[in-house]
Amino acid sequence: MNLKYDKNKLNKKQGKYFTGPASALEDLTLQARAQDYKRRISGLMYPLEPSYIDEKIPNLEGYAVTRKMDGEFSMLFFNGKETISVNPGGTMRAGLPAQAELTKHLKDNKIKSGVFAAELHLKTKKRERIHDVLRIIRNPKSQQDLNKLQFSLFDIIELDGEEIPESVKTLNKLDDLIQEGKLVAPVEYETTDNRKDIKAAVENWVTKGGSEGVVLRNEQTGWFKIKPSHTIDVVVLGFSDSPGERKGMLHDIFVGLVRKDGTYHTMAKIGGGFTDDDRTELLKKLKKSVVDSDYIEVNSSHLAYEMVKPELVVEMKCLDMISENSRGGQINRMVLSWNEEEQKYSAVKRMPLVSIISPQFKRLREDKSVNETETSVKQVSALVDIPDIGKKVADLKLPQSEVIRREVMTKTIGDKQMVRKLLLWKTNKEVTKEYPAYVVYYTDFSTGRKNPMTNDLIPANTKSEAEVKYKELFKKAYLQGWELR
């Protein structure tokens, strides 16, 4: 196994500890292996609240319940001489005391090479927090800081060149390889054949012990991530009506949080948890607050949300919040500015936030107001590490978009009202590489159809390209019987 790296591309942090990009490695496939493993395991993992254990988990033989650590996922590579780690985001680490300890254990067991999955976390009796882990691994102040970092190994991927199949027995093998470890150890686990022991582990490790959650493995059922749900107070930014027979009832809402500078960070779309009465009453309330926006977001049915004045607060529940994708990259969400005078939203910039797992509406919070205290993005950043969360987005504000052409066509047949809109605008934001230079937007609304509204958003790199697409749509839309307004 080739673990050679260019030290000139790394940063010396403290003592023998170096860190830097995975591109410093001669073998550039190591990061890809970390990414592939995380993507595969994430696909296997089913999130579950403790209250659903009896309903979702059968009594079977061969369960392993492991304590979930709040740290950085790392893939450890050992070549017979040293151990390094690489995370999916492309950061390699070498020279940590915990890595040196793992190297000794493996050498003592005559292991020539190995690949392991582990969580890098703090060695503490208190609830570990990812924020504290990242603070140390990014900028350790002393050797004592480094001695607080521990690797908990939870899988063997390869041993002496042989791939190891996933099995609960892997944990037993880790016990054999690492005995009496101080800074490196197998993840804490228990084996059981019934739900009673699983619930007891959740009670001991999570409820009483303060851990983030537990991971349950079984060769028949797959993997479960069992952890308490989170509740967050969020701002309603937009909504969509239900199509067809349920028209007049809310389909879903588009929500966000308030950043320190007063901007709104879009976060999630909530379609579940509402009663029919909720859907009827909330739709009536939201329709009274519709405002303009130069930012368009669509729901799961590809219908554009109607944006509303940021004044309504709801409590949402979710099973989990993920701050990076399966490749270790950031999850960016659009930040919007609100102009009270113009009653309009404007897109500012995409910034790191989270992906929400299983968002559900819990209740309307009429006792709370939209502000940086009660609906703050800090509700999320207190639980998950989010880069740049304290930055002022206003400093990064992008130029306003410029409308070049706009046409509105109407047609009435009996009691059916039909409207078609065409817009062409220059974004003035193409320099960010997050926006096209031009956008053509077409909306077709007609009462009485199964899907009353359809729309099409077409990006273009040049003005001439955009105008060609605009003219093509206009020719199809402006037919006999339609009137230009």
SEGU-804340 format. One record per residue (C-alpha): residue number from 1; x, y, z. Coordinates in steps of 0.5 Angstrom, whole numbers. Example, Ala and Ser with C-alpha at 12.3 -4.5 7.8 and 13.67 -1.06 7.14 Angstrom:
// residues 2
<seq = 1, xx = 25, yy = -9, zz = 16>;
<seq = 2, xx = 27, yy = -2, zz = 14>;
***
This chain:
// residues 485
<seq = 1, xx = 0, yy = 0, zz = 0>;
<seq = 2, xx = 3, yy = 7, zz = -2>;
<seq = 3, xx = 2, yy = 12, zz = 3>;
<seq = 4, xx = 8, yy = 17, zz = 1>;
<seq = 5, xx = 6, yy = 24, zz = 1>;
<seq = 6, xx = 9, yy = 31, zz = 0>;
<seq = 7, xx = 11, yy = 34, zz = 6>;
<seq = 8, xx = 11, yy = 41, zz = 2>;
<seq = 9, xx = 4, yy = 41, zz = 1>;
<seq = 10, xx = 2, yy = 39, zz = 8>;
<seq = 11, xx = 2, yy = 44, zz = 14>;
<seq = 12, xx = 5, yy = 42, zz = 21>;
<seq = 13, xx = 1, yy = 44, zz = 26>;
<seq = 14, xx = 4, yy = 41, zz = 33>;
<seq = 15, xx = 9, yy = 36, zz = 34>;
<seq = 16, xx = 9, yy = 31, zz = 29>;
<seq = 17, xx = 2, yy = 32, zz = 27>;
<seq = 18, xx = 1, yy = 34, zz = 20>;
<seq = 19, xx = -5, yy = 36, zz = 16>;
<seq = 20, xx = -7, yy = 38, zz = 9>;
<seq = 21, xx = -10, yy = 36, zz = 2>;
<seq = 22, xx = -11, yy = 29, zz = 0>;
<seq = 23, xx = -7, yy = 31, zz = -7>;
<seq = 24, xx = -1, yy = 31, zz = -3>;
<seq = 25, xx = -1, yy = 23, zz = -3>;
<seq = 26, xx = 2, yy = 20, zz = -9>;
<seq = 27, xx = -4, yy = 15, zz = -9>;
<seq = 28, xx = -10, yy = 19, zz = -11>;
<seq = 29, xx = -15, yy = 14, zz = -10>;
<seq = 30, xx = -15, yy = 14, zz = -2>;
<seq = 31, xx = -20, yy = 20, zz = -2>;
<seq = 32, xx = -24, yy = 16, zz = -7>;
<seq = 33, xx = -24, yy = 10, zz = -3>;
<seq = 34, xx = -26, yy = 14, zz = 3>;
<seq = 35, xx = -32, yy = 17, zz = -1>;
<seq = 36, xx = -34, yy = 11, zz = -4>;
<seq = 37, xx = -35, yy = 8, zz = 3>;
<seq = 38, xx = -38, yy = 13, zz = 6>;
<seq = 39, xx = -43, yy = 14, zz = 1>;
<seq = 40, xx = -45, yy = 6, zz = 1>;
<seq = 41, xx = -46, yy = 6, zz = 9>;
<seq = 42, xx = -50, yy = 12, zz = 8>;
<seq = 43, xx = -54, yy = 9, zz = 3>;
<seq = 44, xx = -55, yy = 3, zz = 8>;
<seq = 45, xx = -57, yy = 7, zz = 14>;
<seq = 46, xx = -64, yy = 8, zz = 16>;
<seq = 47, xx = -65, yy = 14, zz = 21>;
<seq = 48, xx = -70, yy = 12, zz = 27>;
<seq = 49, xx = -73, yy = 15, zz = 33>;
<seq = 50, xx = -72, yy = 11, zz = 39>;
<seq = 51, xx = -80, yy = 11, zz = 40>;
<seq = 52, xx = -80, yy = 7, zz = 33>;
<seq = 53, xx = -76, yy = 1, zz = 36>;
<seq = 54, xx = -82, yy = -4, zz = 37>;
<seq = 55, xx = -85, yy = -2, zz = 31>;
<seq = 56, xx = -79, yy = -2, zz = 26>;
<seq = 57, xx = -74, yy = -7, zz = 29>;
<seq = 58, xx = -76, yy = -15, zz = 29>;
<seq = 59, xx = -73, yy = -19, zz = 34>;
<seq = 60, xx = -68, yy = -23, zz = 31>;
<seq = 61, xx = -61, yy = -26, zz = 32>;
<seq = 62, xx = -54, yy = -23, zz = 31>;
<seq = 63, xx = -55, yy = -15, zz = 33>;
<seq = 64, xx = -50, yy = -11, zz = 34>;
<seq = 65, xx = -51, yy = -4, zz = 38>;
<seq = 66, xx = -45, yy = 1, zz = 37>;
<seq = 67, xx = -45, yy = 8, zz = 41>;
<seq = 68, xx = -45, yy = 13, zz = 36>;
<seq = 69, xx = -39, yy = 18, zz = 37>;
<seq = 70, xx = -40, yy = 26, zz = 35>;
<seq = 71, xx = -33, yy = 27, zz = 31>;
<seq = 72, xx = -30, yy = 26, zz = 24>;
<seq = 73, xx = -31, yy = 20, zz = 20>;
<seq = 74, xx = -24, yy = 18, zz = 18>;
<seq = 75, xx = -21, yy = 12, zz = 14>;
<seq = 76, xx = -15, yy = 10, zz = 17>;
<seq = 77, xx = -9, yy = 7, zz = 12>;
<seq = 78, xx = -4, yy = 2, zz = 15>;
<seq = 79, xx = 2, yy = 0, zz = 11>;
<seq = 80, xx = 6, yy = -4, zz = 16>;
<seq = 81, xx = 10, yy = 2, zz = 18>;
<seq = 82, xx = 5, yy = 8, zz = 19>;
<seq = 83, xx = -2, yy = 10, zz = 19>;
<seq = 84, xx = -5, yy = 16, zz = 16>;
<seq = 85, xx = -12, yy = 18, zz = 16>;
<seq = 86, xx = -16, yy = 21, zz = 10>;
<seq = 87, xx = -23, yy = 24, zz = 10>;
<seq = 88, xx = -28, yy = 24, zz = 4>;
<seq = 89, xx = -28, yy = 32, zz = 4>;
<seq = 90, xx = -20, yy = 31, zz = 2>;
<seq = 91, xx = -16, yy = 32, zz = 8>;
<seq = 92, xx = -11, yy = 27, zz = 10>;
<seq = 93, xx = -8, yy = 27, zz = 17>;
<seq = 94, xx = -1, yy = 24, zz = 19>;
<seq = 95, xx = 3, yy = 24, zz = 26>;
<seq = 96, xx = -3, yy = 24, zz = 31>;
<seq = 97, xx = -1, yy = 20, zz = 37>;
<seq = 98, xx = -7, yy = 16, zz = 36>;
<seq = 99, xx = -5, yy = 14, zz = 29>;
<seq = 100, xx = 2, yy = 12, zz = 32>;
<seq = 101, xx = -2, yy = 8, zz = 38>;
<seq = 102, xx = -6, yy = 4, zz = 32>;
<seq = 103, xx = 1, yy = 3, zz = 28>;
<seq = 104, xx = 4, yy = -1, zz = 35>;
<seq = 105, xx = -2, yy = -5, zz = 36>;
<seq = 106, xx = -2, yy = -7, zz = 28>;
<seq = 107, xx = 5, yy = -9, zz = 28>;
<seq = 108, xx = 5, yy = -13, zz = 35>;
<seq = 109, xx = -1, yy = -17, zz = 31>;
<seq = 110, xx = 4, yy = -18, zz = 25>;
<seq = 111, xx = -1, yy = -14, zz = 21>;
<seq = 112, xx = 2, yy = -12, zz = 14>;
<seq = 113, xx = -3, yy = -7, zz = 12>;
<seq = 114, xx = -10, yy = -5, zz = 13>;
<seq = 115, xx = -16, yy = -1, zz = 12>;
<seq = 116, xx = -21, yy = 1, zz = 17>;
<seq = 117, xx = -27, yy = 6, zz = 18>;
<seq = 118, xx = -27, yy = 10, zz = 25>;
<seq = 119, xx = -29, yy = 16, zz = 28>;
<seq = 120, xx = -24, yy = 21, zz = 30>;
<seq = 121, xx = -27, yy = 24, zz = 37>;
<seq = 122, xx = -25, yy = 27, zz = 44>;
<seq = 123, xx = -23, yy = 22, zz = 49>;
<seq = 124, xx = -28, yy = 25, zz = 54>;
<seq = 125, xx = -33, yy = 22, zz = 59>;
<seq = 126, xx = -38, yy = 28, zz = 58>;
<seq = 127, xx = -42, yy = 29, zz = 51>;
<seq = 128, xx = -37, yy = 30, zz = 46>;
<seq = 129, xx = -38, yy = 35, zz = 41>;
<seq = 130, xx = -36, yy = 36, zz = 33>;
<seq = 131, xx = -34, yy = 43, zz = 34>;
<seq = 132, xx = -29, yy = 41, zz = 40>;
<seq = 133, xx = -26, yy = 36, zz = 35>;
<seq = 134, xx = -25, yy = 40, zz = 29>;
<seq = 135, xx = -22, yy = 46, zz = 34>;
<seq = 136, xx = -17, yy = 41, zz = 36>;
<seq = 137, xx = -15, yy = 38, zz = 29>;
<seq = 138, xx = -15, yy = 44, zz = 26>;
<seq = 139, xx = -11, yy = 48, zz = 30>;
<seq = 140, xx = -8, yy = 44, zz = 36>;
<seq = 141, xx = -5, yy = 49, zz = 42>;
<seq = 142, xx = -1, yy = 44, zz = 45>;
<seq = 143, xx = 1, yy = 36, zz = 45>;
<seq = 144, xx = -4, yy = 36, zz = 51>;
<seq = 145, xx = -9, yy = 38, zz = 46>;
<seq = 146, xx = -7, yy = 32, zz = 41>;
<seq = 147, xx = -7, yy = 27, zz = 47>;
<seq = 148, xx = -15, yy = 28, zz = 47>;
<seq = 149, xx = -16, yy = 26, zz = 40>;
<seq = 150, xx = -18, yy = 18, zz = 40>;
<seq = 151, xx = -20, yy = 14, zz = 34>;
<seq = 152, xx = -26, yy = 9, zz = 35>;
<seq = 153, xx = -26, yy = 4, zz = 30>;
<seq = 154, xx = -32, yy = 1, zz = 27>;
<seq = 155, xx = -31, yy = -3, zz = 21>;
<seq = 156, xx = -25, yy = -7, zz = 18>;
<seq = 157, xx = -25, yy = -6, zz = 10>;
<seq = 158, xx = -18, yy = -9, zz = 8>;
<seq = 159, xx = -13, yy = -13, zz = 12>;
<seq = 160, xx = -7, yy = -16, zz = 9>;
<seq = 161, xx = -9, yy = -14, zz = 2>;
<seq = 162, xx = -16, yy = -18, zz = 3>;
<seq = 163, xx = -22, yy = -15, zz = 3>;
<seq = 164, xx = -26, yy = -16, zz = 9>;
<seq = 165, xx = -34, yy = -17, zz = 8>;
<seq = 166, xx = -39, yy = -13, zz = 13>;
<seq = 167, xx = -41, yy = -17, zz = 19>;
<seq = 168, xx = -42, yy = -16, zz = 26>;
<seq = 169, xx = -36, yy = -21, zz = 27>;
<seq = 170, xx = -32, yy = -15, zz = 25>;
<seq = 171, xx = -33, yy = -12, zz = 32>;
<seq = 172, xx = -30, yy = -18, zz = 35>;
<seq = 173, xx = -24, yy = -18, zz = 30>;
<seq = 174, xx = -23, yy = -11, zz = 32>;
<seq = 175, xx = -23, yy = -13, zz = 40>;
<seq = 176, xx = -17, yy = -18, zz = 38>;
<seq = 177, xx = -13, yy = -13, zz = 34>;
<seq = 178, xx = -13, yy = -7, zz = 39>;
<seq = 179, xx = -13, yy = -9, zz = 47>;
<seq = 180, xx = -13, yy = -4, zz = 52>;
<seq = 181, xx = -12, yy = 2, zz = 47>;
<seq = 182, xx = -11, yy = 9, zz = 50>;
<seq = 183, xx = -12, yy = 13, zz = 44>;
<seq = 184, xx = -15, yy = 8, zz = 39>;
<seq = 185, xx = -20, yy = 3, zz = 41>;
<seq = 186, xx = -26, yy = -1, zz = 38>;
<seq = 187, xx = -32, yy = 3, zz = 38>;
<seq = 188, xx = -36, yy = 1, zz = 44>;
<seq = 189, xx = -42, yy = -4, zz = 43>;
<seq = 190, xx = -46, yy = -10, zz = 45>;
<seq = 191, xx = -49, yy = -16, zz = 42>;
<seq = 192, xx = -56, yy = -18, zz = 43>;
<seq = 193, xx = -62, yy = -22, zz = 40>;
<seq = 194, xx = -68, yy = -18, zz = 42>;
<seq = 195, xx = -71, yy = -11, zz = 42>;
<seq = 196, xx = -71, yy = -10, zz = 50>;
<seq = 197, xx = -63, yy = -10, zz = 50>;
<seq = 198, xx = -63, yy = -5, zz = 44>;
<seq = 199, xx = -68, yy = 0, zz = 48>;
<seq = 200, xx = -63, yy = -1, zz = 54>;
<seq = 201, xx = -57, yy = 1, zz = 50>;
<seq = 202, xx = -61, yy = 7, zz = 48>;
<seq = 203, xx = -63, yy = 9, zz = 55>;
<seq = 204, xx = -56, yy = 8, zz = 58>;
<seq = 205, xx = -52, yy = 11, zz = 52>;
<seq = 206, xx = -56, yy = 17, zz = 49>;
<seq = 207, xx = -61, yy = 18, zz = 54>;
<seq = 208, xx = -57, yy = 18, zz = 61>;
<seq = 209, xx = -50, yy = 18, zz = 57>;
<seq = 210, xx = -51, yy = 24, zz = 53>;
<seq = 211, xx = -48, yy = 21, zz = 46>;
<seq = 212, xx = -51, yy = 23, zz = 40>;
<seq = 213, xx = -54, yy = 16, zz = 38>;
<seq = 214, xx = -53, yy = 9, zz = 37>;
<seq = 215, xx = -52, yy = 5, zz = 30>;
<seq = 216, xx = -55, yy = -2, zz = 30>;
<seq = 217, xx = -53, yy = -7, zz = 25>;
<seq = 218, xx = -56, yy = -14, zz = 23>;
<seq = 219, xx = -54, yy = -18, zz = 17>;
<seq = 220, xx = -61, yy = -19, zz = 15>;
<seq = 221, xx = -64, yy = -12, zz = 17>;
<seq = 222, xx = -58, yy = -8, zz = 15>;
<seq = 223, xx = -56, yy = -1, zz = 19>;
<seq = 224, xx = -60, yy = 3, zz = 23>;
<seq = 225, xx = -58, yy = 10, zz = 26>;
<seq = 226, xx = -62, yy = 11, zz = 32>;
<seq = 227, xx = -62, yy = 18, zz = 35>;
<seq = 228, xx = -67, yy = 23, zz = 38>;
<seq = 229, xx = -71, yy = 27, zz = 33>;
<seq = 230, xx = -69, yy = 35, zz = 33>;
<seq = 231, xx = -74, yy = 41, zz = 34>;
<seq = 232, xx = -73, yy = 47, zz = 31>;
<seq = 233, xx = -77, yy = 54, zz = 30>;
<seq = 234, xx = -77, yy = 56, zz = 23>;
<seq = 235, xx = -79, yy = 62, zz = 19>;
<seq = 236, xx = -84, yy = 60, zz = 13>;
<seq = 237, xx = -82, yy = 63, zz = 7>;
<seq = 238, xx = -86, yy = 60, zz = 1>;
<seq = 239, xx = -92, yy = 55, zz = 0>;
<seq = 240, xx = -95, yy = 51, zz = -5>;
<seq = 241, xx = -102, yy = 49, zz = -6>;
<seq = 242, xx = -105, yy = 42, zz = -7>;
<seq = 243, xx = -107, yy = 40, zz = -14>;
<seq = 244, xx = -113, yy = 36, zz = -17>;
<seq = 245, xx = -118, yy = 34, zz = -12>;
<seq = 246, xx = -114, yy = 37, zz = -6>;
<seq = 247, xx = -114, yy = 44, zz = -9>;
<seq = 248, xx = -115, yy = 49, zz = -3>;
<seq = 249, xx = -111, yy = 45, zz = 2>;
<seq = 250, xx = -103, yy = 47, zz = 3>;
<seq = 251, xx = -99, yy = 42, zz = -1>;
<seq = 252, xx = -92, yy = 44, zz = 3>;
<seq = 253, xx = -88, yy = 50, zz = 6>;
<seq = 254, xx = -81, yy = 52, zz = 4>;
<seq = 255, xx = -78, yy = 55, zz = 11>;
<seq = 256, xx = -71, yy = 58, zz = 13>;
<seq = 257, xx = -67, yy = 61, zz = 19>;
<seq = 258, xx = -65, yy = 68, zz = 20>;
<seq = 259, xx = -57, yy = 69, zz = 20>;
<seq = 260, xx = -54, yy = 74, zz = 24>;
<seq = 261, xx = -54, yy = 80, zz = 19>;
<seq = 262, xx = -62, yy = 79, zz = 18>;
<seq = 263, xx = -62, yy = 75, zz = 12>;
<seq = 264, xx = -66, yy = 69, zz = 11>;
<seq = 265, xx = -62, yy = 62, zz = 10>;
<seq = 266, xx = -67, yy = 57, zz = 6>;
<seq = 267, xx = -67, yy = 50, zz = 9>;
<seq = 268, xx = -72, yy = 45, zz = 8>;
<seq = 269, xx = -79, yy = 44, zz = 5>;
<seq = 270, xx = -84, yy = 41, zz = 9>;
<seq = 271, xx = -90, yy = 37, zz = 7>;
<seq = 272, xx = -91, yy = 32, zz = 12>;
<seq = 273, xx = -94, yy = 32, zz = 19>;
<seq = 274, xx = -100, yy = 37, zz = 18>;
<seq = 275, xx = -108, yy = 35, zz = 19>;
<seq = 276, xx = -113, yy = 37, zz = 14>;
<seq = 277, xx = -115, yy = 43, zz = 18>;
<seq = 278, xx = -108, yy = 45, zz = 19>;
<seq = 279, xx = -107, yy = 45, zz = 11>;
<seq = 280, xx = -114, yy = 49, zz = 10>;
<seq = 281, xx = -112, yy = 54, zz = 15>;
<seq = 282, xx = -105, yy = 55, zz = 14>;
<seq = 283, xx = -106, yy = 56, zz = 6>;
<seq = 284, xx = -112, yy = 61, zz = 8>;
<seq = 285, xx = -107, yy = 65, zz = 12>;
<seq = 286, xx = -101, yy = 65, zz = 7>;
<seq = 287, xx = -105, yy = 67, zz = 1>;
<seq = 288, xx = -106, yy = 73, zz = 5>;
<seq = 289, xx = -98, yy = 75, zz = 5>;
<seq = 290, xx = -96, yy = 73, zz = -2>;
<seq = 291, xx = -90, yy = 78, zz = -4>;
<seq = 292, xx = -85, yy = 78, zz = -10>;
<seq = 293, xx = -78, yy = 75, zz = -11>;
<seq = 294, xx = -73, yy = 74, zz = -16>;
<seq = 295, xx = -71, yy = 67, zz = -13>;
<seq = 296, xx = -75, yy = 61, zz = -15>;
<seq = 297, xx = -75, yy = 55, zz = -11>;
<seq = 298, xx = -80, yy = 49, zz = -14>;
<seq = 299, xx = -83, yy = 43, zz = -10>;
<seq = 300, xx = -83, yy = 36, zz = -11>;
<seq = 301, xx = -88, yy = 37, zz = -16>;
<seq = 302, xx = -84, yy = 42, zz = -20>;
<seq = 303, xx = -88, yy = 47, zz = -18>;
<seq = 304, xx = -86, yy = 54, zz = -16>;
<seq = 305, xx = -87, yy = 56, zz = -9>;
<seq = 306, xx = -91, yy = 63, zz = -8>;
<seq = 307, xx = -86, yy = 67, zz = -3>;
<seq = 308, xx = -89, yy = 70, zz = 3>;
<seq = 309, xx = -87, yy = 76, zz = 8>;
<seq = 310, xx = -83, yy = 73, zz = 13>;
<seq = 311, xx = -87, yy = 73, zz = 19>;
<seq = 312, xx = -90, yy = 66, zz = 21>;
<seq = 313, xx = -86, yy = 61, zz = 25>;
<seq = 314, xx = -87, yy = 54, zz = 25>;
<seq = 315, xx = -84, yy = 49, zz = 30>;
<seq = 316, xx = -81, yy = 43, zz = 25>;
<seq = 317, xx = -79, yy = 36, zz = 27>;
<seq = 318, xx = -73, yy = 32, zz = 24>;
<seq = 319, xx = -69, yy = 26, zz = 25>;
<seq = 320, xx = -63, yy = 28, zz = 23>;
<seq = 321, xx = -59, yy = 34, zz = 20>;
<seq = 322, xx = -53, yy = 33, zz = 15>;
<seq = 323, xx = -48, yy = 38, zz = 14>;
<seq = 324, xx = -44, yy = 35, zz = 8>;
<seq = 325, xx = -45, yy = 30, zz = 2>;
<seq = 326, xx = -43, yy = 23, zz = 1>;
<seq = 327, xx = -36, yy = 26, zz = -2>;
<seq = 328, xx = -35, yy = 30, zz = 4>;
<seq = 329, xx = -37, yy = 37, zz = 0>;
<seq = 330, xx = -41, yy = 42, zz = 3>;
<seq = 331, xx = -49, yy = 43, zz = 3>;
<seq = 332, xx = -50, yy = 50, zz = 0>;
<seq = 333, xx = -57, yy = 53, zz = 1>;
<seq = 334, xx = -59, yy = 60, zz = -2>;
<seq = 335, xx = -59, yy = 66, zz = 3>;
<seq = 336, xx = -64, yy = 71, zz = 1>;
<seq = 337, xx = -65, yy = 78, zz = 3>;
<seq = 338, xx = -71, yy = 82, zz = 5>;
<seq = 339, xx = -73, yy = 89, zz = 3>;
<seq = 340, xx = -79, yy = 91, zz = 7>;
<seq = 341, xx = -80, yy = 97, zz = 3>;
<seq = 342, xx = -81, yy = 94, zz = -4>;
<seq = 343, xx = -84, yy = 87, zz = 0>;
<seq = 344, xx = -79, yy = 83, zz = -4>;
<seq = 345, xx = -74, yy = 77, zz = -3>;
<seq = 346, xx = -67, yy = 78, zz = -7>;
<seq = 347, xx = -62, yy = 72, zz = -8>;
<seq = 348, xx = -55, yy = 73, zz = -5>;
<seq = 349, xx = -51, yy = 67, zz = -5>;
<seq = 350, xx = -51, yy = 60, zz = -3>;
<seq = 351, xx = -48, yy = 59, zz = 3>;
<seq = 352, xx = -46, yy = 52, zz = 7>;
<seq = 353, xx = -52, yy = 49, zz = 12>;
<seq = 354, xx = -55, yy = 42, zz = 12>;
<seq = 355, xx = -59, yy = 37, zz = 9>;
<seq = 356, xx = -65, yy = 35, zz = 13>;
<seq = 357, xx = -68, yy = 28, zz = 14>;
<seq = 358, xx = -75, yy = 27, zz = 15>;
<seq = 359, xx = -78, yy = 34, zz = 16>;
<seq = 360, xx = -85, yy = 34, zz = 19>;
<seq = 361, xx = -89, yy = 40, zz = 21>;
<seq = 362, xx = -90, yy = 40, zz = 29>;
<seq = 363, xx = -94, yy = 46, zz = 30>;
<seq = 364, xx = -95, yy = 53, zz = 29>;
<seq = 365, xx = -92, yy = 58, zz = 34>;
<seq = 366, xx = -96, yy = 64, zz = 34>;
<seq = 367, xx = -92, yy = 66, zz = 41>;
<seq = 368, xx = -86, yy = 67, zz = 37>;
<seq = 369, xx = -83, yy = 72, zz = 33>;
<seq = 370, xx = -78, yy = 72, zz = 27>;
<seq = 371, xx = -72, yy = 75, zz = 29>;
<seq = 372, xx = -65, yy = 73, zz = 30>;
<seq = 373, xx = -66, yy = 70, zz = 37>;
<seq = 374, xx = -72, yy = 66, zz = 36>;
<seq = 375, xx = -71, yy = 63, zz = 29>;
<seq = 376, xx = -64, yy = 63, zz = 29>;
<seq = 377, xx = -59, yy = 59, zz = 25>;
<seq = 378, xx = -56, yy = 58, zz = 31>;
<seq = 379, xx = -61, yy = 53, zz = 33>;
<seq = 380, xx = -57, yy = 48, zz = 27>;
<seq = 381, xx = -50, yy = 51, zz = 28>;
<seq = 382, xx = -51, yy = 49, zz = 36>;
<seq = 383, xx = -52, yy = 41, zz = 33>;
<seq = 384, xx = -48, yy = 41, zz = 27>;
<seq = 385, xx = -41, yy = 44, zz = 25>;
<seq = 386, xx = -43, yy = 49, zz = 19>;
<seq = 387, xx = -37, yy = 53, zz = 16>;
<seq = 388, xx = -38, yy = 61, zz = 15>;
<seq = 389, xx = -44, yy = 61, zz = 19>;
<seq = 390, xx = -42, yy = 67, zz = 23>;
<seq = 391, xx = -40, yy = 71, zz = 16>;
<seq = 392, xx = -44, yy = 77, zz = 14>;
<seq = 393, xx = -47, yy = 75, zz = 7>;
<seq = 394, xx = -48, yy = 82, zz = 6>;
<seq = 395, xx = -41, yy = 83, zz = 5>;
<seq = 396, xx = -42, yy = 78, zz = -1>;
<seq = 397, xx = -48, yy = 81, zz = -4>;
<seq = 398, xx = -48, yy = 80, zz = -11>;
<seq = 399, xx = -51, yy = 85, zz = -16>;
<seq = 400, xx = -59, yy = 85, zz = -18>;
<seq = 401, xx = -62, yy = 81, zz = -24>;
<seq = 402, xx = -64, yy = 85, zz = -29>;
<seq = 403, xx = -71, yy = 84, zz = -33>;
<seq = 404, xx = -70, yy = 84, zz = -41>;
<seq = 405, xx = -76, yy = 82, zz = -43>;
<seq = 406, xx = -83, yy = 80, zz = -40>;
<seq = 407, xx = -90, yy = 78, zz = -43>;
<seq = 408, xx = -96, yy = 77, zz = -40>;
<seq = 409, xx = -102, yy = 73, zz = -44>;
<seq = 410, xx = -109, yy = 72, zz = -42>;
<seq = 411, xx = -115, yy = 68, zz = -44>;
<seq = 412, xx = -122, yy = 67, zz = -41>;
<seq = 413, xx = -127, yy = 61, zz = -43>;
<seq = 414, xx = -133, yy = 61, zz = -39>;
<seq = 415, xx = -131, yy = 61, zz = -32>;
<seq = 416, xx = -124, yy = 58, zz = -33>;
<seq = 417, xx = -118, yy = 63, zz = -33>;
<seq = 418, xx = -111, yy = 62, zz = -36>;
<seq = 419, xx = -105, yy = 66, zz = -36>;
<seq = 420, xx = -98, yy = 65, zz = -39>;
<seq = 421, xx = -92, yy = 69, zz = -37>;
<seq = 422, xx = -85, yy = 70, zz = -40>;
<seq = 423, xx = -79, yy = 73, zz = -37>;
<seq = 424, xx = -72, yy = 74, zz = -39>;
<seq = 425, xx = -67, yy = 76, zz = -35>;
<seq = 426, xx = -60, yy = 77, zz = -34>;
<seq = 427, xx = -57, yy = 75, zz = -27>;
<seq = 428, xx = -51, yy = 79, zz = -27>;
<seq = 429, xx = -48, yy = 73, zz = -22>;
<seq = 430, xx = -45, yy = 69, zz = -27>;
<seq = 431, xx = -38, yy = 71, zz = -24>;
<seq = 432, xx = -40, yy = 66, zz = -18>;
<seq = 433, xx = -40, yy = 60, zz = -23>;
<seq = 434, xx = -47, yy = 58, zz = -19>;
<seq = 435, xx = -51, yy = 62, zz = -24>;
<seq = 436, xx = -52, yy = 62, zz = -31>;
<seq = 437, xx = -51, yy = 69, zz = -35>;
<seq = 438, xx = -59, yy = 69, zz = -37>;
<seq = 439, xx = -65, yy = 66, zz = -35>;
<seq = 440, xx = -72, yy = 65, zz = -39>;
<seq = 441, xx = -78, yy = 63, zz = -35>;
<seq = 442, xx = -84, yy = 61, zz = -37>;
<seq = 443, xx = -91, yy = 60, zz = -33>;
<seq = 444, xx = -97, yy = 57, zz = -36>;
<seq = 445, xx = -103, yy = 57, zz = -31>;
<seq = 446, xx = -110, yy = 55, zz = -32>;
<seq = 447, xx = -116, yy = 53, zz = -27>;
<seq = 448, xx = -119, yy = 47, zz = -28>;
<seq = 449, xx = -113, yy = 43, zz = -30>;
<seq = 450, xx = -111, yy = 37, zz = -26>;
<seq = 451, xx = -104, yy = 41, zz = -25>;
<seq = 452, xx = -106, yy = 48, zz = -25>;
<seq = 453, xx = -99, yy = 51, zz = -26>;
<seq = 454, xx = -93, yy = 49, zz = -30>;
<seq = 455, xx = -87, yy = 52, zz = -31>;
<seq = 456, xx = -80, yy = 52, zz = -34>;
<seq = 457, xx = -74, yy = 55, zz = -32>;
<seq = 458, xx = -68, yy = 55, zz = -38>;
<seq = 459, xx = -61, yy = 57, zz = -37>;
<seq = 460, xx = -57, yy = 61, zz = -42>;
<seq = 461, xx = -50, yy = 63, zz = -43>;
<seq = 462, xx = -51, yy = 68, zz = -48>;
<seq = 463, xx = -56, yy = 74, zz = -49>;
<seq = 464, xx = -57, yy = 71, zz = -56>;
<seq = 465, xx = -58, yy = 64, zz = -54>;
<seq = 466, xx = -63, yy = 66, zz = -49>;
<seq = 467, xx = -67, yy = 71, zz = -54>;
<seq = 468, xx = -67, yy = 65, zz = -59>;
<seq = 469, xx = -70, yy = 60, zz = -53>;
<seq = 470, xx = -75, yy = 66, zz = -51>;
<seq = 471, xx = -78, yy = 67, zz = -58>;
<seq = 472, xx = -79, yy = 60, zz = -59>;
<seq = 473, xx = -83, yy = 60, zz = -52>;
<seq = 474, xx = -87, yy = 66, zz = -54>;
<seq = 475, xx = -89, yy = 63, zz = -61>;
<seq = 476, xx = -92, yy = 57, zz = -58>;
<seq = 477, xx = -95, yy = 61, zz = -52>;
<seq = 478, xx = -98, yy = 67, zz = -56>;
<seq = 479, xx = -104, yy = 63, zz = -60>;
<seq = 480, xx = -110, yy = 65, zz = -63>;
<seq = 481, xx = -115, yy = 67, zz = -57>;
<seq = 482, xx = -110, yy = 70, zz = -53>;
<seq = 483, xx = -109, yy = 77, zz = -51>;
<seq = 484, xx = -102, yy = 81, zz = -49>;
<seq = 485, xx = -103, yy = 85, zz = -43>;
***
